[in-house]
Amino acid sequence: MKIKDIINVLENAAPPALQDSYDNAGLITGDERQYCTGVLCSLDATEAVVDEAIERKCNLIVAHHPVVFKGLKRITGKTYVERTIIKAIKNEIAIYAIHTNLDNIIAGVNGRMADRLGLINRAILQPKALTLKKLYTFVPVEQAENLRTALFHAGAGHIGNYSQCSFNSEGTGTFKGEAGTHPFAGVTGELHFEKEVKIEVIFPAWIEQKLVQALKAAHPYEEVAYDVVQLENTHQHTGAGLTGLLPQPMEEKEFLGFLKESFQLRLIRHTRLTGSPIQKVALCGGAGSFLISNALHANADIFISADIKYHEFFDADSRMVIADIGHFESEQYTVDLLHDILLEKFPTFAVLKTAVNTNPVFYYA
């Protein structure tokens, strides 16, 4: 198995196209063509994690946070980032980051947080824009079913929890094959009229190349007529943050205790309690203050995230509780998520979880 095989599984789960514009997800160091000796899953890629990879004979680290986030102008070993990169390269260890693309899928980082709280009826808090496209194509009536099947198999036709969605309308297509052509129907040099079906399917933008390849492979015509258009519609399973419901309402202090226990927290920073029970929960792993207004608009009773600044706590405006549980703490179960994604595909391969606690924040009590 090569490193590229591991990367393909990760990118099928969380497509790179879903990462935010500021992000640096992907292969940070290493050669994807190399054979993989083992995978070490971690929240961060640090020197200690590289040492662990060396000790445990893993030549691939899969981390949530990119160790190189901003551009490096020199690599001299003066910072922990530079030292980590130097050590990884010297020991031929690849580092792969799967960051905001893993945040932006409903079963990703936030989904794992929701699992800890047992949330039901989950929905994306801030859907990601420009993630859907539509394909239009035209095919002879008798070949329409086979072509639809190929498009669905390639990943088209999903709307929410419905699959194999398409719209089909019949009409008449015309074409004349010029010299050197071998038309599927009709005669070269003569105008031909063909009963055709116009097929329309929605698809995630990141599978466009795969879908067009499937279209051309399954279509009977030499020259396939098709259109791809960008949609303003949002993909219901991609975007930032998540909302969900507790199976039963809980009093605020009871819920905070439940939250503390579920995430093994030493403390929770939060706004003044509102006096109302908690049932609708909004959350975002990592720094999520940009979603406070979305949580309010969603009528959440509490918003759970991290890295909330002093003045941002005021934005709760006594309409909901804001709870800051810490950056590492909110994303700590991402290691389990990465491990599970890879182990499902490679059950007999060396997919390991780091034993290093990379949390840089300590508390003095």
Order of alpha helices (4+ residues) and beta strands (2+ residues): alpha-beta-beta-alpha-beta-alpha-beta-alpha-alpha-beta-beta-alpha-beta-beta-alpha-beta-beta-alpha-beta-beta-alpha-beta-alpha-beta-alpha-alpha-beta
